[in-house]
């Protein structure tokens, strides 16, 4: 192309800024030089630039999700003690973290076990893996989300609040059965579960099995309806090993009791 009609670099940069293509803006000179040197056809040159833009957008999106407080920091598969979680298959948890059909189909994930057995850590590790795979995840204490939804109901904006939560592929309700729920709390929980049913995934951690939820939720009929929707299309995992905290306390006590050799 004659220099007289060669696009001005500053003009090209302004166009790329206007089109919000920062990765192409950073890389077009390098790609253009390679294309000129090696005689690339226009189609290959355009494809190379677009591949860079798509890849970097995906990377930025994943990093943005990592930076948001959507899952507890540091609670990953790398730091999870699989040996201390009998009955939990490592490959099963890793497969859940990869996403796949269960997320695409809006299936649920339910982790039960007594306090301290690693339920929240395992769920957080699954969430971090899903985020790395490009999924959008919200990890929240049940009581925190319930309070948000109750506020939305008082403001007559509950449907809008539930619709906004649809942007998340997975919502994790941590400690769902911790503490007794009143009628209003049970109601908004049911609204959330019913809204996402067979559309988007919900995961819960709970220290009490469904059979004991009558002591947590006052409305038996609504609780039964919520459980029915949670269990349908769900993976259920029981984690009933020794408490991490009890085991750590026992090790500390053992070290303190062990006499130091002179």
Buried (B, 14 or more C-beta within 10 A) or exposed (E): EEEEEEEEEEEBEEEBEEEEBBBBBEBBEEBBEEBEEEEBEEEBBBEBBEEBBEEBBEEEEBEEBEEEEBBBEEBBBEEBEBEBBEEBEEEEBBBBBBBEEBBEEBBBBBBBBBEBBBBBBBBBBBBBBBBBBEBBBBBBBBBEBBEBBBEBBEEEBBEEBBEEBEEBBBBBBBBBBBEEBEEEBBBBBBBBBEBBBEEBBBBBBBBBEBEEBEEBBBBEEBBEBBBEBBEEBBBEBBBEBBBBEEBEEEEEEEEEEEEEEE
